[in-house]
Amino acid sequence: MKLRQNMIAYTAALAGTLGLASVSHAGTEIQLRADEPSAVVRYSELDLSSDSSVHALYNRIQDAAWRVCVREVLPDSAPNIIDNRNCRQTLVDSAVDQIDQPALTALDTGRGTVDLTSSG
C-alpha cells in the first residue's frame, strides 16, 4: 500500500446548516474538520495489512467524526439527527477515500472485508 505523502484536502458541502466538512491527509495522520471543530486520527503504529488494524482505524475514524460533528450539530431533534449523521458519514467517507486502502474502503462501503493476503 502506498500512502500519500503530500497534504491532500477534500471538501464536501453538507446539507442544512453544516456549511463545510473536510478531511486532510498527510502520511499516517488524517484530520477531520467540520467548520471549526477538528480531530486528528493517527495510525502510524497500525499495520493496515492486518484485518484487526483496518477495523481499529475505521473505529478511530468513526469516533473522530462523531466528536467533530456533535460539536457542530447536537443530535437532539429529528432534523439534527439527520444532519449529524450526514456530517459523520461525509467525514468518514472522505477519510477512507483519502487513505485509499482497499480493505478500509470495503469496510466503509459495506462490501465486507478484502482478502489481505491476495497479491492482486
HELIX and SHEET records of a PDB file:
HELIX    1   1 ASP A   51  GLU A   72  1                                  22    
HELIX    2   2 ALA A   78  ILE A   99  1                                  22    
HELIX    3   3 PRO A  102  THR A  109  1                                   8    
SHEET    1   A 4 ILE A   8  ALA A  13  0                                        
SHEET    2   A 4 LEU A  20  ALA A  26 -1                                        
SHEET    3   A 4 GLU A  29  ALA A  34 -1                                        
SHEET    4   A 4 SER A  38  ARG A  42 -1                                        
END                                                                             
